[in-house]
Amino acid sequence: MSTQIIAQEITDEWSGMYRLEPYGKVSDSIAPKQFYNIQKIVLEHDNSTSLYHLSIPDQWIIKNMANNDDQKVLRAFSFSEKKNDYEEFGWTTLYKKGAIKCVDGGNLFICKTKPKTKISFGNDQFISNSGTFGILLHYGIFELYKSSSSK
């Protein structure tokens, strides 16, 4: 196996199959619409060292397993002197400590942290039980539970 493939597998912590649950409402039923697959989008320039390549954030696609039309492109949150997507939520310090990473899908975003971490969101606080949570506009907080068969 090439070093590049190994490095990609190690650094791609997002890809895999997930079960989505509304926050605080873990269900015993397992409905197909609850399952989502996240896969990294490999762009032609991913192996390039050009400055253009470095300016484009990593991207993934999230797809509902029961409805292939229900999919979105996710891009890594930006963090630089010019743009800090974590600042809007008050999570810059968490990001700098390596305690949170997020991806943005337009009307939703998904974040990874350690399980049982207390997260502040606006004036509210919640505990991310699974360590992977998201917020969907007009829907609220949800948790994603990664399938144990996923990498």
MDTraj code that builds the backbone (N, CA, C; nanometers):
import mdtraj as md
import numpy as np

residues = "MET SER THR GLN ILE ILE ALA GLN GLU ILE THR ASP GLU TRP SER GLY MET TYR ARG LEU GLU PRO TYR GLY LYS VAL SER ASP SER ILE ALA PRO LYS GLN PHE TYR ASN ILE GLN LYS ILE VAL LEU GLU HIS ASP ASN SER THR SER LEU TYR HIS LEU SER ILE PRO ASP GLN TRP ILE ILE LYS ASN MET ALA ASN ASN ASP ASP GLN LYS VAL LEU ARG ALA PHE SER PHE SER GLU LYS LYS ASN ASP TYR GLU GLU PHE GLY TRP THR THR LEU TYR LYS LYS GLY ALA ILE LYS CYS VAL ASP GLY GLY ASN LEU PHE ILE CYS LYS THR LYS PRO LYS THR LYS ILE SER PHE GLY ASN ASP GLN PHE ILE SER ASN SER GLY THR PHE GLY ILE LEU LEU HIS TYR GLY ILE PHE GLU LEU TYR LYS SER SER SER SER LYS".split()
xyz = np.array([
    [0.0853, -0.1175, 0.0000],
    [0.0000, 0.0000, 0.0000],
    [0.0897, 0.1236, 0.0000],
    [0.0518, 0.2222, -0.0776],
    [0.1361, 0.3409, -0.0860],
    [0.1200, 0.4280, 0.0379],
    [0.2227, 0.5071, 0.0657],
    [0.2198, 0.5987, 0.1792],
    [0.1067, 0.6981, 0.1648],
    [0.0815, 0.7420, 0.0411],
    [-0.0240, 0.8404, 0.0174],
    [-0.1607, 0.7844, 0.0571],
    [-0.1912, 0.6603, 0.0226],
    [-0.3194, 0.5997, 0.0561],
    [-0.3312, 0.5844, 0.2075],
    [-0.2250, 0.5394, 0.2728],
    [-0.2268, 0.5241, 0.4178],
    [-0.2511, 0.6589, 0.4846],
    [-0.1808, 0.7621, 0.4394],
    [-0.1972, 0.8955, 0.4978],
    [-0.3395, 0.9455, 0.4789],
    [-0.3989, 0.9196, 0.3609],
    [-0.5347, 0.9658, 0.3358],
    [-0.6328, 0.8956, 0.4302],
    [-0.6154, 0.7638, 0.4512],
    [-0.7050, 0.6908, 0.5392],
    [-0.6939, 0.7407, 0.6832],
    [-0.5734, 0.7726, 0.7272],
    [-0.5529, 0.8191, 0.8632],
    [-0.6159, 0.9567, 0.8833],
    [-0.6018, 1.0454, 0.7855],
    [-0.6498, 1.1816, 0.8029],
    [-0.7979, 1.1994, 0.7688],
    [-0.8615, 1.1015, 0.7045],
    [-1.0026, 1.1155, 0.6692],
    [-1.0899, 1.0574, 0.7803],
    [-1.1117, 1.1374, 0.8824],
    [-1.1907, 1.0926, 0.9963],
    [-1.3409, 1.1052, 0.9725],
    [-1.3818, 1.1642, 0.8610],
    [-1.5242, 1.1865, 0.8353],
    [-1.5909, 1.0711, 0.7616],
    [-1.5214, 1.0072, 0.6692],
    [-1.5842, 0.9055, 0.5845],
    [-1.6356, 0.7880, 0.6658],
    [-1.7535, 0.7390, 0.6265],
    [-1.8125, 0.6224, 0.6911],
    [-1.9638, 0.6281, 0.6901],
    [-2.0235, 0.5245, 0.7450],
    [-2.1690, 0.5137, 0.7562],
    [-2.2100, 0.5612, 0.8956],
    [-2.3142, 0.6441, 0.9007],
    [-2.3616, 0.7011, 1.0273],
    [-2.5121, 0.6816, 1.0411],
    [-2.5560, 0.6666, 1.1651],
    [-2.6981, 0.6669, 1.1987],
    [-2.7282, 0.8029, 1.2600],
    [-2.8274, 0.8717, 1.2070],
    [-2.8635, 1.0051, 1.2548],
    [-2.9792, 0.9940, 1.3530],
    [-2.9660, 1.0636, 1.4649],
    [-3.0728, 1.0698, 1.5657],
    [-3.0929, 1.2155, 1.6058],
    [-3.2186, 1.2631, 1.6148],
    [-3.2416, 1.3961, 1.6706],
    [-3.1835, 1.3998, 1.8118],
    [-3.1264, 1.5110, 1.8510],
    [-3.0602, 1.5206, 1.9812],
    [-3.1562, 1.4884, 2.0950],
    [-3.1148, 1.3975, 2.1814],
    [-3.1932, 1.3611, 2.2989],
    [-3.3073, 1.2666, 2.2703],
    [-3.3165, 1.2127, 2.1492],
    [-3.4279, 1.1255, 2.1129],
    [-3.3776, 0.9972, 2.0485],
    [-3.2901, 0.9246, 2.1157],
    [-3.2375, 0.8000, 2.0606],
    [-3.3527, 0.7022, 2.0434],
    [-3.3595, 0.6447, 1.9254],
    [-3.4706, 0.5579, 1.8902],
    [-3.4272, 0.4118, 1.8879],
    [-3.5178, 0.3233, 1.9293],
    [-3.4915, 0.1803, 1.9197],
    [-3.5161, 0.1306, 1.7779],
    [-3.5992, 0.2019, 1.7025],
    [-3.6276, 0.1596, 1.5655],
    [-3.5107, 0.1988, 1.4757],
    [-3.4882, 0.1174, 1.3769],
    [-3.3810, 0.1464, 1.2820],
    [-3.4454, 0.1622, 1.1447],
    [-3.4693, 0.2857, 1.1060],
    [-3.5304, 0.3155, 0.9768],
    [-3.4208, 0.3478, 0.8755],
    [-3.4344, 0.2996, 0.7518],
    [-3.3317, 0.3278, 0.6509],
    [-3.3025, 0.4762, 0.6333],
    [-3.4046, 0.5631, 0.6520],
    [-3.3833, 0.7066, 0.6327],
    [-3.2913, 0.7672, 0.7376],
    [-3.2607, 0.6941, 0.8435],
    [-3.1722, 0.7430, 0.9482],
    [-3.0248, 0.7250, 0.9123],
    [-2.9934, 0.6538, 0.8050],
    [-2.8555, 0.6205, 0.7731],
    [-2.7997, 0.7096, 0.6627],
    [-2.6807, 0.7606, 0.6896],
    [-2.6124, 0.8502, 0.5966],
    [-2.4705, 0.7998, 0.5739],
    [-2.4231, 0.8154, 0.4524],
    [-2.2867, 0.7794, 0.4184],
    [-2.2102, 0.9076, 0.3858],
    [-2.0948, 0.9236, 0.4459],
    [-2.0080, 1.0373, 0.4159],
    [-1.8825, 0.9827, 0.3489],
    [-1.8498, 1.0380, 0.2326],
    [-1.7303, 0.9966, 0.1588],
    [-1.6531, 1.1187, 0.1120],
    [-1.5217, 1.1106, 0.1210],
    [-1.4350, 1.2201, 0.0761],
    [-1.4433, 1.2319, -0.0744],
    [-1.4501, 1.3534, -0.1215],
    [-1.4464, 1.3803, -0.2648],
    [-1.2998, 1.3977, -0.3021],
    [-1.2521, 1.3138, -0.3910],
    [-1.1134, 1.3232, -0.4355],
    [-1.1130, 1.4035, -0.5650],
    [-1.0536, 1.5202, -0.5592],
    [-1.0465, 1.6080, -0.6752],
    [-0.9182, 1.5811, -0.7526],
    [-0.9172, 1.6157, -0.8804],
    [-0.8004, 1.5919, -0.9647],
    [-0.6739, 1.6532, -0.9065],
    [-0.6873, 1.7651, -0.8398],
    [-0.5694, 1.8354, -0.7892],
    [-0.5279, 1.7901, -0.6490],
    [-0.5937, 1.6879, -0.5922],
    [-0.5623, 1.6462, -0.4554],
    [-0.4169, 1.6033, -0.4360],
    [-0.3522, 1.5581, -0.5421],
    [-0.2128, 1.5155, -0.5307],
    [-0.1163, 1.6278, -0.5636],
    [-0.1678, 1.7450, -0.5898],
    [-0.0857, 1.8588, -0.6298],
    [-0.0342, 1.9345, -0.5077],
    [0.0775, 1.9997, -0.5267],
    [0.1308, 2.0858, -0.4202],
    [0.1178, 2.2324, -0.4587],
    [0.0366, 2.2606, -0.5615],
    [0.0218, 2.3989, -0.6067],
    [-0.0493, 2.4826, -0.5011],
    [-0.0262, 2.6132, -0.5039],
    [-0.0931, 2.7039, -0.4108],
    [-0.2439, 2.7013, -0.4313],
    [-0.2884, 2.6824, -0.5575],
    [-0.4317, 2.6732, -0.5865],
    [-0.4924, 2.5568, -0.5089],
    [-0.4262, 2.4434, -0.5101],
    [-0.4754, 2.3260, -0.4380],
    [-0.4858, 2.3553, -0.2877],
    [-0.3871, 2.4205, -0.2339],
    [-0.3855, 2.4471, -0.0903],
    [-0.4946, 2.5446, -0.0473],
    [-0.5489, 2.6249, -0.1410],
    [-0.6522, 2.7226, -0.1063],
    [-0.7928, 2.6633, -0.1084],
    [-0.8086, 2.5399, -0.1553],
    [-0.9402, 2.4762, -0.1637],
    [-0.9570, 2.3814, -0.0452],
    [-1.0607, 2.4011, 0.0367],
    [-1.0787, 2.3131, 0.1525],
    [-1.1164, 2.1715, 0.1098],
    [-1.0829, 2.0739, 0.1955],
    [-1.1252, 1.9367, 0.1700],
    [-1.2768, 1.9335, 0.1629],
    [-1.3281, 1.8365, 0.0849],
    [-1.4724, 1.8252, 0.0668],
    [-1.5157, 1.6800, 0.0785],
    [-1.6398, 1.6612, 0.1231],
    [-1.7007, 1.5298, 0.1350],
    [-1.8413, 1.5403, 0.0800],
    [-1.9026, 1.4269, 0.0541],
    [-2.0434, 1.4239, 0.0170],
    [-2.1149, 1.3403, 0.1226],
    [-2.2295, 1.3908, 0.1694],
    [-2.3126, 1.3161, 0.2634],
    [-2.4392, 1.2779, 0.1882],
    [-2.4723, 1.1492, 0.1955],
    [-2.5846, 1.0974, 0.1177],
    [-2.6748, 1.0131, 0.2070],
    [-2.8053, 1.0389, 0.2000],
    [-2.9033, 0.9582, 0.2714],
    [-2.9122, 0.8230, 0.2005],
    [-2.8981, 0.7152, 0.2749],
    [-2.8947, 0.5820, 0.2148],
    [-3.0312, 0.5369, 0.1629],
    [-3.1389, 0.5995, 0.2077],
    [-3.2728, 0.5634, 0.1613],
    [-3.3174, 0.6483, 0.0422],
    [-3.2452, 0.7574, 0.0138],
    [-3.2845, 0.8490, -0.0927],
    [-3.1594, 0.9125, -0.1524],
    [-3.1120, 0.8592, -0.2644],
    [-2.9878, 0.9077, -0.3253],
    [-2.9949, 1.0536, -0.3684],
    [-3.1165, 1.1078, -0.3831],
    [-3.1299, 1.2496, -0.4192],
    [-3.1042, 1.3403, -0.2985],
    [-3.1097, 1.2842, -0.1798],
    [-3.0877, 1.3595, -0.0564],
    [-2.9382, 1.3550, -0.0241],
    [-2.8648, 1.4483, -0.0856],
    [-2.7204, 1.4541, -0.0639],
    [-2.6720, 1.5976, -0.0673],
    [-2.5610, 1.6209, 0.0001],
    [-2.5016, 1.7547, 0.0079],
    [-2.3505, 1.7418, 0.0035],
    [-2.2878, 1.8458, -0.0469],
    [-2.1426, 1.8552, -0.0413],
    [-2.1060, 1.9267, 0.0887],
    [-2.0109, 1.8720, 0.1594],
    [-1.9609, 1.9303, 0.2841],
    [-1.8189, 1.9785, 0.2595],
    [-1.7847, 2.0942, 0.3138],
    [-1.6468, 2.1432, 0.3035],
    [-1.5953, 2.1709, 0.4436],
    [-1.4670, 2.1492, 0.4605],
    [-1.4062, 2.1727, 0.5913],
    [-1.4212, 2.3190, 0.6292],
    [-1.4505, 2.3450, 0.7569],
    [-1.4515, 2.4827, 0.8077],
    [-1.3158, 2.5450, 0.7798],
    [-1.3158, 2.6730, 0.7472],
    [-1.1912, 2.7460, 0.7254],
    [-1.1384, 2.8001, 0.8568],
    [-1.0062, 2.8008, 0.8687],
    [-0.9423, 2.8628, 0.9831],
    [-0.8105, 2.9230, 0.9368],
    [-0.8089, 3.0553, 0.9263],
    [-0.6886, 3.1285, 0.8859],
    [-0.7001, 3.2702, 0.9407],
    [-0.5985, 3.3503, 0.9143],
    [-0.6034, 3.4902, 0.9580],
    [-0.7170, 3.5643, 0.8890],
    [-0.7478, 3.5265, 0.7645],
    [-0.8500, 3.5965, 0.6870],
    [-0.9914, 3.5432, 0.7108],
    [-1.0032, 3.4142, 0.7436],
    [-1.1368, 3.3549, 0.7580],
    [-1.1339, 3.2485, 0.8675],
    [-1.2247, 3.2650, 0.9653],
    [-1.2338, 3.1716, 1.0766],
    [-1.3810, 3.1347, 1.0951],
    [-1.4210, 3.0202, 1.0394],
    [-1.5603, 2.9761, 1.0511],
    [-1.5984, 2.9375, 1.1938],
    [-1.5015, 2.9063, 1.2776],
    [-1.5293, 2.8671, 1.4158],
    [-1.5674, 2.9871, 1.5033],
    [-1.5214, 3.1049, 1.4664],
    [-1.5436, 3.2252, 1.5467],
    [-1.6918, 3.2550, 1.5660],
    [-1.7721, 3.2377, 1.4615],
    [-1.9156, 3.2663, 1.4668],
    [-1.9860, 3.1908, 1.5802],
    [-1.9349, 3.0716, 1.6129],
    [-1.9981, 2.9888, 1.7151],
    [-1.9258, 2.9948, 1.8499],
    [-1.8170, 3.0720, 1.8564],
    [-1.7400, 3.0819, 1.9793],
    [-1.6522, 2.9598, 2.0042],
    [-1.6150, 2.8895, 1.8969],
    [-1.5405, 2.7648, 1.9090],
    [-1.3939, 2.7766, 1.8675],
    [-1.3422, 2.8981, 1.8511],
    [-1.2031, 2.9161, 1.8081],
    [-1.1060, 2.8515, 1.9067],
    [-1.1263, 2.8734, 2.0346],
    [-1.0374, 2.8154, 2.1356],
    [-1.0422, 2.6633, 2.1306],
    [-1.1620, 2.6069, 2.1175],
    [-1.1747, 2.4605, 2.1054],
    [-1.0973, 2.4097, 1.9843],
    [-1.1098, 2.4800, 1.8715],
    [-1.0393, 2.4381, 1.7503],
    [-0.8877, 2.4445, 1.7708],
    [-0.8398, 2.5537, 1.8281],
    [-0.6959, 2.5688, 1.8506],
    [-0.6405, 2.4596, 1.9425],
    [-0.7228, 2.4091, 2.0345],
    [-0.6812, 2.3017, 2.1249],
    [-0.6937, 2.1637, 2.0593],
    [-0.7463, 2.1606, 1.9356],
    [-0.7681, 2.0323, 1.8681],
    [-0.8891, 1.9583, 1.9220],
    [-0.9804, 2.0309, 1.9866],
    [-1.0961, 1.9687, 2.0513],
    [-1.2209, 1.9660, 1.9642],
    [-1.2169, 2.0299, 1.8449],
    [-1.3337, 2.0284, 1.7577],
    [-1.2884, 2.0496, 1.6130],
    [-1.3569, 1.9811, 1.5214],
    [-1.3386, 2.0003, 1.3771],
    [-1.4773, 1.9963, 1.3159],
    [-1.5023, 2.0836, 1.2181],
    [-1.6358, 2.0916, 1.1606],
    [-1.6320, 2.0961, 1.0082],
    [-1.7432, 2.0551, 0.9482],
    [-1.7657, 2.0665, 0.8042],
    [-1.8985, 2.1376, 0.7834],
    [-1.9091, 2.2095, 0.6724],
    [-2.0253, 2.2933, 0.6432],
    [-2.0940, 2.2436, 0.5169],
    [-2.2266, 2.2321, 0.5239],
    [-2.3054, 2.1912, 0.4084],
    [-2.4109, 2.2925, 0.3706],
    [-2.3881, 2.4198, 0.3991],
    [-2.4858, 2.5236, 0.3651],
    [-2.5864, 2.5420, 0.4765],
    [-2.6963, 2.4654, 0.4739],
    [-2.7974, 2.4796, 0.5790],
    [-2.7750, 2.3821, 0.6946],
    [-2.6598, 2.3154, 0.6941],
    [-2.6249, 2.2280, 0.8042],
    [-2.4740, 2.2276, 0.8230],
    [-2.4321, 2.1948, 0.9423],
    [-2.2907, 2.1676, 0.9638],
    [-2.2794, 2.0522, 1.0615],
    [-2.1673, 1.9826, 1.0528],
    [-2.1412, 1.8659, 1.1362],
    [-2.0050, 1.8861, 1.2017],
    [-1.9952, 1.8510, 1.3286],
    [-1.8700, 1.8678, 1.4025],
    [-1.8331, 1.7394, 1.4749],
    [-1.7032, 1.7215, 1.4922],
    [-1.6495, 1.6103, 1.5702],
    [-1.5769, 1.6668, 1.6909],
    [-1.5995, 1.6033, 1.8030],
    [-1.5325, 1.6350, 1.9279],
    [-1.5229, 1.5047, 2.0053],
    [-1.4757, 1.5083, 2.1266],
    [-1.4728, 1.3867, 2.2077],
    [-1.6130, 1.3596, 2.2601],
    [-1.6538, 1.2310, 2.2682],
    [-1.7842, 1.1999, 2.3264],
    [-1.7974, 1.2595, 2.4668],
    [-1.9185, 1.2997, 2.4989],
    [-1.9554, 1.3574, 2.6293],
    [-1.8991, 1.4983, 2.6498],
    [-1.8615, 1.5665, 2.5408],
    [-1.8125, 1.7042, 2.5501],
    [-1.9297, 1.8009, 2.5580],
    [-1.9199, 1.8994, 2.6486],
    [-2.0222, 2.0032, 2.6602],
    [-1.9905, 2.1112, 2.5556],
    [-2.0901, 2.1420, 2.4734],
    [-2.0756, 2.2390, 2.3650],
    [-2.1702, 2.3557, 2.3903],
    [-2.1185, 2.4770, 2.3770],
    [-2.2023, 2.5966, 2.3825],
    [-2.2415, 2.6332, 2.2399],
    [-2.3694, 2.6636, 2.2225],
    [-2.4205, 2.7049, 2.0917],
    [-2.5166, 2.8198, 2.1173],
    [-2.4695, 2.9404, 2.0890],
    [-2.5491, 3.0583, 2.1218],
    [-2.5640, 3.0664, 2.2724],
    [-2.6865, 3.0785, 2.3204],
    [-2.7127, 3.0831, 2.4644],
    [-2.7384, 2.9445, 2.5232],
    [-2.7345, 2.8424, 2.4388],
    [-2.7642, 2.7063, 2.4837],
    [-2.6364, 2.6260, 2.5010],
    [-2.6477, 2.5192, 2.5772],
    [-2.5402, 2.4224, 2.5928],
    [-2.6006, 2.2832, 2.5805],
    [-2.5223, 2.1924, 2.5256],
    [-2.5642, 2.0533, 2.5181],
    [-2.4405, 1.9663, 2.5277],
    [-2.4614, 1.8400, 2.5558],
    [-2.3508, 1.7448, 2.5640],
    [-2.3581, 1.6549, 2.4417],
    [-2.2493, 1.6502, 2.3672],
    [-2.2427, 1.5632, 2.2506],
    [-2.2124, 1.4213, 2.2977],
    [-2.3155, 1.3400, 2.3033],
    [-2.3001, 1.2031, 2.3537],
    [-2.2083, 1.1194, 2.2649],
    [-2.2272, 1.1274, 2.1343],
    [-2.1505, 1.0446, 2.0410],
    [-2.0165, 1.1066, 2.0039],
    [-2.0042, 1.2377, 2.0226],
    [-1.8833, 1.3073, 1.9780],
    [-1.8958, 1.3604, 1.8366],
    [-2.0021, 1.3230, 1.7653],
    [-2.0287, 1.3762, 1.6315],
    [-2.1701, 1.4319, 1.6338],
    [-2.1798, 1.5632, 1.6172],
    [-2.3110, 1.6274, 1.6227],
    [-2.3241, 1.7211, 1.5036],
    [-2.4462, 1.7610, 1.4788],
    [-2.4704, 1.8562, 1.3719],
    [-2.5852, 1.9474, 1.4075],
    [-2.5968, 2.0518, 1.3301],
    [-2.7083, 2.1437, 1.3451],
    [-2.7631, 2.1707, 1.2065],
    [-2.8926, 2.1486, 1.1915],
    [-2.9615, 2.1690, 1.0647],
    [-3.0566, 2.2867, 1.0822],
    [-3.0465, 2.3846, 0.9928],
    [-3.1302, 2.5031, 0.9970],
    [-3.2775, 2.4631, 1.0012],
    [-3.3523, 2.5208, 1.0906],
    [-3.4959, 2.4963, 1.1106],
    [-3.5265, 2.3560, 1.1606],
    [-3.4268, 2.2804, 1.2011],
    [-3.4486, 2.1452, 1.2519],
    [-3.3904, 2.1313, 1.3921],
    [-3.2686, 2.1780, 1.4082],
    [-3.2056, 2.1721, 1.5389],
    [-3.0843, 2.0818, 1.5422],
    [-3.0530, 2.0376, 1.6622],
    [-2.9330, 1.9583, 1.6868],
    [-2.9626, 1.8107, 1.6615],
    [-2.8664, 1.7426, 1.6022],
    [-2.8755, 1.5984, 1.5852],
    [-2.7400, 1.5373, 1.6165],
    [-2.7405, 1.4088, 1.6421],
    [-2.6157, 1.3367, 1.6659],
    [-2.5994, 1.2305, 1.5594],
    [-2.4763, 1.2044, 1.5251],
    [-2.4431, 1.0990, 1.4304],
    [-2.3633, 0.9932, 1.5048],
    [-2.4034, 0.8685, 1.4881],
    [-2.3347, 0.7567, 1.5498],
    [-2.2703, 0.6755, 1.4386],
    [-2.1375, 0.6716, 1.4367],
    [-2.0646, 0.6044, 1.3300],
    [-2.0775, 0.4536, 1.3458],
    [-2.1048, 0.3871, 1.2354],
    [-2.1168, 0.2409, 1.2350],
    [-1.9816, 0.1813, 1.2689],
    [-1.9829, 0.0783, 1.3501],
    [-1.8569, 0.0144, 1.3904],
    [-1.7891, -0.0555, 1.2741],
    [-1.8618, -0.0831, 1.1658],
    [-1.8002, -0.1469, 1.0504],
    [-1.7321, -0.0449, 0.9592],
    [-1.7514, 0.0867, 0.9864],
    [-1.6868, 0.1914, 0.9079],
    [-1.5441, 0.2113, 0.9559],
    [-1.4611, 0.2621, 0.8660],
    [-1.3228, 0.2936, 0.9033],
    [-1.3184, 0.4183, 0.9828],
])
top = md.Topology()
chain = top.add_chain()
for i, resn in enumerate(residues, 1):
    res = top.add_residue(resn, chain, resSeq=i)
    for name in ("N", "CA", "C"):
        top.add_atom(name, md.element.get_by_symbol(name[0]), res)
traj = md.Trajectory(xyz[None], top)
